[in-house]
Amino acid sequence: MFPSVKKVTAGNNYQLTIEFDNGETGILDMKPFLETGIFKKLKEPNVFKQVHVSFDTVEWDSGADLDPEFVYSNCHT
C-alpha cells in the first residue's frame, strides 16, 4: 500500500510539491505528461495551479487526476 497524499502545492515549471501521510515529501515533475489526453489542459498555468488533494491523491478542477501509486512512485526528493 502506498502513502496517501496529504498536501499538494503547484510550483513553477509544472512541478508539484507533494507531502505524504508518512512524513515524506517529494517533487513530481508533470512536464513529461502534458502532451497526453486530459493532461493537455494542464499546460495552461492557471489550470495547473488549481490542483488539490482529493481523497488520497492529486486532482485538478479540470477533471484530471493521478493514481496514488503513480504519484508516490514518480516523486523525487
Biopython code that builds the backbone (N, CA, C, O; Angstrom):
import numpy as np
from Bio.PDB.StructureBuilder import StructureBuilder

atoms = [
    (1, "MET", "N", (0.840, -1.181, 0.000)),
    (1, "MET", "CA", (0.000, 0.000, 0.000)),
    (1, "MET", "C", (0.888, 1.249, 0.000)),
    (1, "MET", "O", (1.898, 1.313, 0.701)),
    (2, "PHE", "N", (0.498, 2.210, -0.780)),
    (2, "PHE", "CA", (1.265, 3.436, -0.913)),
    (2, "PHE", "C", (0.717, 4.502, 0.025)),
    (2, "PHE", "O", (-0.473, 4.493, 0.343)),
    (3, "PRO", "N", (1.578, 5.429, 0.476)),
    (3, "PRO", "CA", (1.107, 6.503, 1.352)),
    (3, "PRO", "C", (0.120, 7.411, 0.620)),
    (3, "PRO", "O", (0.170, 7.548, -0.602)),
    (4, "SER", "N", (-0.756, 8.013, 1.372)),
    (4, "SER", "CA", (-1.735, 8.955, 0.826)),
    (4, "SER", "C", (-1.137, 10.347, 0.718)),
    (4, "SER", "O", (-0.265, 10.727, 1.499)),
    (5, "VAL", "N", (-1.615, 11.096, -0.255)),
    (5, "VAL", "CA", (-1.210, 12.488, -0.395)),
    (5, "VAL", "C", (-1.920, 13.302, 0.681)),
    (5, "VAL", "O", (-3.140, 13.235, 0.828)),
    (6, "LYS", "N", (-1.142, 14.063, 1.418)),
    (6, "LYS", "CA", (-1.676, 14.898, 2.495)),
    (6, "LYS", "C", (-1.817, 16.350, 2.045)),
    (6, "LYS", "O", (-2.756, 17.046, 2.430)),
    (7, "LYS", "N", (-0.851, 16.800, 1.209)),
    (7, "LYS", "CA", (-0.832, 18.188, 0.745)),
    (7, "LYS", "C", (-0.151, 18.243, -0.616)),
    (7, "LYS", "O", (0.807, 17.514, -0.873)),
    (8, "VAL", "N", (-0.660, 19.121, -1.489)),
    (8, "VAL", "CA", (-0.035, 19.331, -2.791)),
    (8, "VAL", "C", (0.020, 20.827, -3.070)),
    (8, "VAL", "O", (-0.927, 21.560, -2.785)),
    (9, "THR", "N", (1.147, 21.269, -3.633)),
    (9, "THR", "CA", (1.339, 22.667, -3.985)),
    (9, "THR", "C", (1.894, 22.736, -5.399)),
    (9, "THR", "O", (2.880, 22.072, -5.720)),
    (10, "ALA", "N", (1.258, 23.542, -6.243)),
    (10, "ALA", "CA", (1.748, 23.743, -7.604)),
    (10, "ALA", "C", (2.892, 24.739, -7.575)),
    (10, "ALA", "O", (2.773, 25.822, -7.003)),
    (11, "GLY", "N", (3.993, 24.366, -8.192)),
    (11, "GLY", "CA", (5.147, 25.246, -8.267)),
    (11, "GLY", "C", (5.392, 25.706, -9.689)),
    (11, "GLY", "O", (4.552, 25.532, -10.572)),
    (12, "ASN", "N", (6.540, 26.288, -9.891)),
    (12, "ASN", "CA", (6.938, 26.751, -11.220)),
    (12, "ASN", "C", (7.313, 25.575, -12.105)),
    (12, "ASN", "O", (7.661, 24.501, -11.614)),
    (13, "ASN", "N", (7.239, 25.785, -13.408)),
    (13, "ASN", "CA", (7.710, 24.819, -14.393)),
    (13, "ASN", "C", (6.975, 23.477, -14.305)),
    (13, "ASN", "O", (7.566, 22.424, -14.544)),
    (14, "TYR", "N", (5.691, 23.522, -13.964)),
    (14, "TYR", "CA", (4.817, 22.341, -13.912)),
    (14, "TYR", "C", (5.303, 21.273, -12.936)),
    (14, "TYR", "O", (5.241, 20.075, -13.214)),
    (15, "GLN", "N", (5.785, 21.734, -11.794)),
    (15, "GLN", "CA", (6.192, 20.808, -10.755)),
    (15, "GLN", "C", (5.233, 20.909, -9.575)),
    (15, "GLN", "O", (4.751, 21.988, -9.231)),
    (16, "LEU", "N", (4.969, 19.747, -8.963)),
    (16, "LEU", "CA", (4.126, 19.679, -7.778)),
    (16, "LEU", "C", (4.983, 19.272, -6.587)),
    (16, "LEU", "O", (5.790, 18.347, -6.679)),
    (17, "THR", "N", (4.805, 19.963, -5.478)),
    (17, "THR", "CA", (5.409, 19.534, -4.230)),
    (17, "THR", "C", (4.349, 18.739, -3.493)),
    (17, "THR", "O", (3.252, 19.232, -3.232)),
    (18, "ILE", "N", (4.694, 17.489, -3.157)),
    (18, "ILE", "CA", (3.746, 16.562, -2.551)),
    (18, "ILE", "C", (4.212, 16.210, -1.145)),
    (18, "ILE", "O", (5.378, 15.880, -0.930)),
    (19, "GLU", "N", (3.290, 16.283, -0.191)),
    (19, "GLU", "CA", (3.539, 15.799, 1.166)),
    (19, "GLU", "C", (2.648, 14.583, 1.386)),
    (19, "GLU", "O", (1.450, 14.622, 1.107)),
    (20, "PHE", "N", (3.246, 13.499, 1.890)),
    (20, "PHE", "CA", (2.525, 12.255, 2.124)),
    (20, "PHE", "C", (2.230, 12.064, 3.610)),
    (20, "PHE", "O", (2.860, 12.681, 4.469)),
    (21, "ASP", "N", (1.264, 11.200, 3.891)),
    (21, "ASP", "CA", (0.860, 10.984, 5.277)),
    (21, "ASP", "C", (1.884, 10.204, 6.101)),
    (21, "ASP", "O", (1.727, 10.069, 7.314)),
    (22, "ASN", "N", (2.931, 9.688, 5.452)),
    (22, "ASN", "CA", (4.003, 9.001, 6.183)),
    (22, "ASN", "C", (5.160, 9.942, 6.530)),
    (22, "ASN", "O", (6.181, 9.504, 7.059)),
    (23, "GLY", "N", (4.997, 11.253, 6.226)),
    (23, "GLY", "CA", (6.023, 12.245, 6.540)),
    (23, "GLY", "C", (6.981, 12.548, 5.399)),
    (23, "GLY", "O", (7.764, 13.492, 5.491)),
    (24, "GLU", "N", (6.935, 11.772, 4.336)),
    (24, "GLU", "CA", (7.818, 12.022, 3.190)),
    (24, "GLU", "C", (7.297, 13.190, 2.358)),
    (24, "GLU", "O", (6.101, 13.482, 2.339)),
    (25, "THR", "N", (8.233, 13.848, 1.669)),
    (25, "THR", "CA", (7.915, 14.941, 0.755)),
    (25, "THR", "C", (8.687, 14.713, -0.537)),
    (25, "THR", "O", (9.818, 14.229, -0.511)),
    (26, "GLY", "N", (8.079, 15.060, -1.662)),
    (26, "GLY", "CA", (8.767, 14.899, -2.932)),
    (26, "GLY", "C", (8.268, 15.884, -3.969)),
    (26, "GLY", "O", (7.277, 16.585, -3.766)),
    (27, "ILE", "N", (8.979, 15.921, -5.084)),
    (27, "ILE", "CA", (8.627, 16.774, -6.220)),
    (27, "ILE", "C", (8.192, 15.860, -7.367)),
    (27, "ILE", "O", (8.881, 14.899, -7.710)),
    (28, "LEU", "N", (7.045, 16.177, -7.947)),
    (28, "LEU", "CA", (6.545, 15.452, -9.106)),
    (28, "LEU", "C", (6.569, 16.396, -10.295)),
    (28, "LEU", "O", (5.854, 17.398, -10.320)),
    (29, "ASP", "N", (7.394, 16.070, -11.279)),
    (29, "ASP", "CA", (7.516, 16.878, -12.496)),
    (29, "ASP", "C", (6.456, 16.410, -13.488)),
    (29, "ASP", "O", (6.519, 15.280, -13.970)),
    (30, "MET", "N", (5.490, 17.258, -13.795)),
    (30, "MET", "CA", (4.388, 16.900, -14.683)),
    (30, "MET", "C", (4.664, 17.213, -16.152)),
    (30, "MET", "O", (3.867, 16.840, -17.013)),
    (31, "LYS", "N", (5.768, 17.887, -16.459)),
    (31, "LYS", "CA", (6.064, 18.274, -17.848)),
    (31, "LYS", "C", (5.994, 17.107, -18.838)),
    (31, "LYS", "O", (5.431, 17.277, -19.920)),
    (32, "PRO", "N", (6.540, 15.933, -18.512)),
    (32, "PRO", "CA", (6.512, 14.840, -19.491)),
    (32, "PRO", "C", (5.106, 14.331, -19.835)),
    (32, "PRO", "O", (4.939, 13.610, -20.819)),
    (33, "PHE", "N", (4.114, 14.691, -19.052)),
    (33, "PHE", "CA", (2.769, 14.148, -19.231)),
    (33, "PHE", "C", (1.779, 15.140, -19.837)),
    (33, "PHE", "O", (0.615, 14.798, -20.042)),
    (34, "LEU", "N", (2.223, 16.355, -20.123)),
    (34, "LEU", "CA", (1.320, 17.413, -20.567)),
    (34, "LEU", "C", (0.912, 17.319, -22.035)),
    (34, "LEU", "O", (0.145, 18.157, -22.509)),
    (35, "GLU", "N", (1.399, 16.330, -22.755)),
    (35, "GLU", "CA", (1.018, 16.145, -24.157)),
    (35, "GLU", "C", (0.078, 14.954, -24.329)),
    (35, "GLU", "O", (-0.177, 14.520, -25.452)),
    (36, "THR", "N", (-0.436, 14.428, -23.222)),
    (36, "THR", "CA", (-1.255, 13.224, -23.263)),
    (36, "THR", "C", (-2.663, 13.483, -22.741)),
    (36, "THR", "O", (-2.834, 14.000, -21.637)),
    (37, "GLY", "N", (-3.662, 13.129, -23.524)),
    (37, "GLY", "CA", (-5.058, 13.126, -23.109)),
    (37, "GLY", "C", (-5.505, 14.347, -22.326)),
    (37, "GLY", "O", (-5.255, 15.485, -22.722)),
    (38, "ILE", "N", (-6.173, 14.091, -21.206)),
    (38, "ILE", "CA", (-6.752, 15.144, -20.372)),
    (38, "ILE", "C", (-5.691, 16.069, -19.777)),
    (38, "ILE", "O", (-5.996, 17.196, -19.386)),
    (39, "PHE", "N", (-4.450, 15.595, -19.708)),
    (39, "PHE", "CA", (-3.382, 16.393, -19.112)),
    (39, "PHE", "C", (-2.962, 17.563, -19.986)),
    (39, "PHE", "O", (-2.279, 18.469, -19.509)),
    (40, "LYS", "N", (-3.358, 17.564, -21.264)),
    (40, "LYS", "CA", (-3.065, 18.699, -22.143)),
    (40, "LYS", "C", (-3.670, 19.993, -21.589)),
    (40, "LYS", "O", (-3.114, 21.075, -21.777)),
    (41, "LYS", "N", (-4.806, 19.873, -20.911)),
    (41, "LYS", "CA", (-5.457, 21.049, -20.329)),
    (41, "LYS", "C", (-4.575, 21.721, -19.282)),
    (41, "LYS", "O", (-4.697, 22.922, -19.040)),
    (42, "LEU", "N", (-3.691, 20.949, -18.665)),
    (42, "LEU", "CA", (-2.859, 21.470, -17.576)),
    (42, "LEU", "C", (-1.721, 22.353, -18.069)),
    (42, "LEU", "O", (-1.028, 22.971, -17.261)),
    (43, "LYS", "N", (-1.516, 22.421, -19.385)),
    (43, "LYS", "CA", (-0.471, 23.298, -19.924)),
    (43, "LYS", "C", (-0.798, 24.768, -19.661)),
    (43, "LYS", "O", (0.101, 25.608, -19.627)),
    (44, "GLU", "N", (-2.068, 25.075, -19.479)),
    (44, "GLU", "CA", (-2.482, 26.439, -19.115)),
    (44, "GLU", "C", (-2.117, 26.638, -17.643)),
    (44, "GLU", "O", (-2.671, 25.959, -16.779)),
    (45, "PRO", "N", (-1.192, 27.559, -17.341)),
    (45, "PRO", "CA", (-0.716, 27.726, -15.966)),
    (45, "PRO", "C", (-1.816, 27.927, -14.926)),
    (45, "PRO", "O", (-1.719, 27.396, -13.820)),
    (46, "ASN", "N", (-2.849, 28.678, -15.261)),
    (46, "ASN", "CA", (-3.924, 28.898, -14.280)),
    (46, "ASN", "C", (-4.696, 27.619, -13.984)),
    (46, "ASN", "O", (-5.165, 27.420, -12.863)),
    (47, "VAL", "N", (-4.829, 26.758, -14.976)),
    (47, "VAL", "CA", (-5.498, 25.468, -14.774)),
    (47, "VAL", "C", (-4.601, 24.564, -13.931)),
    (47, "VAL", "O", (-5.080, 23.891, -13.018)),
    (48, "PHE", "N", (-3.303, 24.547, -14.233)),
    (48, "PHE", "CA", (-2.362, 23.710, -13.476)),
    (48, "PHE", "C", (-2.376, 24.060, -11.994)),
    (48, "PHE", "O", (-2.288, 23.176, -11.142)),
    (49, "LYS", "N", (-2.483, 25.334, -11.691)),
    (49, "LYS", "CA", (-2.433, 25.782, -10.291)),
    (49, "LYS", "C", (-3.702, 25.451, -9.502)),
    (49, "LYS", "O", (-3.742, 25.664, -8.291)),
    (50, "GLN", "N", (-4.726, 24.939, -10.161)),
    (50, "GLN", "CA", (-5.964, 24.568, -9.485)),
    (50, "GLN", "C", (-5.901, 23.144, -8.919)),
    (50, "GLN", "O", (-6.936, 22.504, -8.736)),
    (51, "VAL", "N", (-4.722, 22.663, -8.651)),
    (51, "VAL", "CA", (-4.518, 21.320, -8.113)),
    (51, "VAL", "C", (-4.925, 21.283, -6.634)),
    (51, "VAL", "O", (-4.790, 22.271, -5.913)),
    (52, "HIS", "N", (-5.417, 20.140, -6.211)),
    (52, "HIS", "CA", (-5.794, 19.955, -4.813)),
    (52, "HIS", "C", (-5.765, 18.464, -4.475)),
    (52, "HIS", "O", (-5.666, 17.611, -5.356)),
    (53, "VAL", "N", (-5.854, 18.177, -3.180)),
    (53, "VAL", "CA", (-5.922, 16.797, -2.713)),
    (53, "VAL", "C", (-7.375, 16.360, -2.769)),
    (53, "VAL", "O", (-8.274, 17.076, -2.327)),
    (54, "SER", "N", (-7.587, 15.181, -3.317)),
    (54, "SER", "CA", (-8.909, 14.577, -3.342)),
    (54, "SER", "C", (-8.760, 13.145, -2.827)),
    (54, "SER", "O", (-8.083, 12.323, -3.445)),
    (55, "PHE", "N", (-9.385, 12.863, -1.716)),
    (55, "PHE", "CA", (-9.250, 11.581, -1.020)),
    (55, "PHE", "C", (-7.784, 11.352, -0.691)),
    (55, "PHE", "O", (-7.264, 11.966, 0.240)),
    (56, "ASP", "N", (-7.096, 10.471, -1.441)),
    (56, "ASP", "CA", (-5.707, 10.140, -1.122)),
    (56, "ASP", "C", (-4.735, 10.477, -2.238)),
    (56, "ASP", "O", (-3.604, 9.992, -2.249)),
    (57, "THR", "N", (-5.177, 11.319, -3.189)),
    (57, "THR", "CA", (-4.323, 11.603, -4.339)),
    (57, "THR", "C", (-4.481, 13.048, -4.812)),
    (57, "THR", "O", (-5.049, 13.884, -4.109)),
    (58, "VAL", "N", (-3.977, 13.327, -6.000)),
    (58, "VAL", "CA", (-3.945, 14.661, -6.577)),
    (58, "VAL", "C", (-5.014, 14.765, -7.666)),
    (58, "VAL", "O", (-5.208, 13.840, -8.454)),
    (59, "GLU", "N", (-5.702, 15.909, -7.694)),
    (59, "GLU", "CA", (-6.752, 16.124, -8.682)),
    (59, "GLU", "C", (-6.771, 17.599, -9.067)),
    (59, "GLU", "O", (-6.381, 18.463, -8.282)),
    (60, "TRP", "N", (-7.229, 17.872, -10.284)),
    (60, "TRP", "CA", (-7.392, 19.246, -10.764)),
    (60, "TRP", "C", (-8.868, 19.523, -11.008)),
    (60, "TRP", "O", (-9.652, 18.601, -11.232)),
    (61, "ASP", "N", (-9.240, 20.791, -10.964)),
    (61, "ASP", "CA", (-10.618, 21.179, -11.238)),
    (61, "ASP", "C", (-11.039, 20.804, -12.658)),
    (61, "ASP", "O", (-12.233, 20.680, -12.932)),
    (62, "SER", "N", (-10.079, 20.621, -13.562)),
    (62, "SER", "CA", (-10.372, 20.266, -14.949)),
    (62, "SER", "C", (-10.817, 18.811, -15.104)),
    (62, "SER", "O", (-11.251, 18.404, -16.182)),
    (63, "GLY", "N", (-10.710, 18.023, -14.018)),
    (63, "GLY", "CA", (-11.099, 16.614, -14.067)),
    (63, "GLY", "C", (-9.934, 15.653, -14.126)),
    (63, "GLY", "O", (-10.127, 14.448, -13.963)),
    (64, "ALA", "N", (-8.742, 16.145, -14.354)),
    (64, "ALA", "CA", (-7.555, 15.287, -14.375)),
    (64, "ALA", "C", (-7.232, 14.847, -12.950)),
    (64, "ALA", "O", (-7.358, 15.623, -12.003)),
    (65, "ASP", "N", (-6.815, 13.600, -12.818)),
    (65, "ASP", "CA", (-6.353, 13.115, -11.523)),
    (65, "ASP", "C", (-5.262, 12.080, -11.742)),
    (65, "ASP", "O", (-5.064, 11.599, -12.858)),
    (66, "LEU", "N", (-4.560, 11.745, -10.676)),
    (66, "LEU", "CA", (-3.440, 10.815, -10.758)),
    (66, "LEU", "C", (-3.643, 9.664, -9.791)),
    (66, "LEU", "O", (-4.180, 9.839, -8.697)),
    (67, "ASP", "N", (-3.211, 8.498, -10.203)),
    (67, "ASP", "CA", (-3.244, 7.324, -9.361)),
    (67, "ASP", "C", (-2.272, 7.509, -8.194)),
    (67, "ASP", "O", (-1.147, 7.960, -8.411)),
    (68, "PRO", "N", (-2.672, 7.174, -6.960)),
    (68, "PRO", "CA", (-1.773, 7.361, -5.812)),
    (68, "PRO", "C", (-0.434, 6.638, -5.959)),
    (68, "PRO", "O", (0.601, 7.155, -5.540)),
    (69, "GLU", "N", (-0.453, 5.448, -6.553)),
    (69, "GLU", "CA", (0.789, 4.707, -6.774)),
    (69, "GLU", "C", (1.705, 5.464, -7.726)),
    (69, "GLU", "O", (2.916, 5.521, -7.508)),
    (70, "PHE", "N", (1.134, 6.051, -8.791)),
    (70, "PHE", "CA", (1.908, 6.845, -9.744)),
    (70, "PHE", "C", (2.546, 8.039, -9.047)),
    (70, "PHE", "O", (3.730, 8.318, -9.238)),
    (71, "VAL", "N", (1.759, 8.743, -8.237)),
    (71, "VAL", "CA", (2.261, 9.930, -7.539)),
    (71, "VAL", "C", (3.459, 9.566, -6.678)),
    (71, "VAL", "O", (4.509, 10.201, -6.768)),
    (72, "TYR", "N", (3.304, 8.550, -5.848)),
    (72, "TYR", "CA", (4.377, 8.163, -4.920)),
    (72, "TYR", "C", (5.610, 7.653, -5.675)),
    (72, "TYR", "O", (6.741, 8.005, -5.342)),
    (73, "SER", "N", (5.379, 6.833, -6.681)),
    (73, "SER", "CA", (6.490, 6.224, -7.423)),
    (73, "SER", "C", (7.287, 7.215, -8.246)),
    (73, "SER", "O", (8.466, 6.990, -8.516)),
    (74, "ASN", "N", (6.654, 8.321, -8.654)),
    (74, "ASN", "CA", (7.313, 9.291, -9.531)),
    (74, "ASN", "C", (7.788, 10.553, -8.816)),
    (74, "ASN", "O", (8.314, 11.460, -9.461)),
    (75, "CYS", "N", (7.614, 10.628, -7.517)),
    (75, "CYS", "CA", (8.118, 11.778, -6.762)),
    (75, "CYS", "C", (9.610, 11.605, -6.501)),
    (75, "CYS", "O", (10.087, 10.506, -6.219)),
    (76, "HIS", "N", (10.328, 12.710, -6.602)),
    (76, "HIS", "CA", (11.763, 12.724, -6.341)),
    (76, "HIS", "C", (12.034, 13.707, -5.217)),
    (76, "HIS", "O", (11.449, 14.789, -5.163)),
    (77, "THR", "N", (12.918, 13.319, -4.331)),
    (77, "THR", "CA", (13.245, 14.196, -3.209)),
    (77, "THR", "C", (14.383, 15.114, -3.557)),
    (77, "THR", "O", (14.796, 15.927, -2.729)),
]
sb = StructureBuilder()
sb.init_structure("model")
sb.init_model(0)
sb.init_chain("A")
sb.init_seg("    ")
for serial, (resi, resn, name, xyz) in enumerate(atoms, 1):
    if name == "N":
        sb.init_residue(resn, " ", resi, " ")
    sb.init_atom(name, np.array(xyz, "f"), 0.0, 1.0, " ", f" {name:<3s}", serial, name[0])
structure = sb.get_structure()
